[in-house]
């Protein structure tokens, strides 16, 4: 159905994708404006609908496109043989940043899509929920090696505190992708800073 859209030159296609992801992520399906998407994409609304059919089909296509993208460049690249909680979190957060360098609003869009109350798309999305990020938590963190944790800790509470700490830092960095020029992304600086925080957490939680 979207073969014409996918045949667009990559720069224009990504402009439309990112404009749509942002608009739907900020306003949800019902309140999102296709006029805004077209304007932000730099194309006319009639031309946009020549490629994307209609608002509902485009929204569902975006969801499928995002899940497929994440499966290929995010989920499939996580090394599940690494059992250390800090190394696993380092992998997932840095991969997430790489994805958001190209699609700054992708995770916000998926979150909005998964929890939408819109009757127009809710039924179609029910069939797609098995791949949502929240349900993947056990898949990526259920087999963590806890043998290096200090013996005086409540392991589950300690793990949750680590997730909150790392998640908070990651969200702070990810917000920059939405509010700044993507070209300003300094991966080496972020990795160095991130590793520094992880090392401090290791001191606090490991033997």
Secondary structure, 3 states (H helix, E strand, C coil): CCHHHHCCCHHHHHHHHHHHHHHHHHHHHHHCCHHHHHHHHCCCHHHHHHHHCCHHHHHHHHHHHHHHHHHHHCHHHCCCCCCCHHHHHHHHHHHHHHHHHHCCCHHHHHHHHHCCCCCCCHHHHHCCHHHCHHHHHHHHHCCCCCCCECCCCCHHHHHHHHHHHHHHHHHHHHHHHHHCCHHHCCHHHHHHHHHHHHHHHHHHHEC
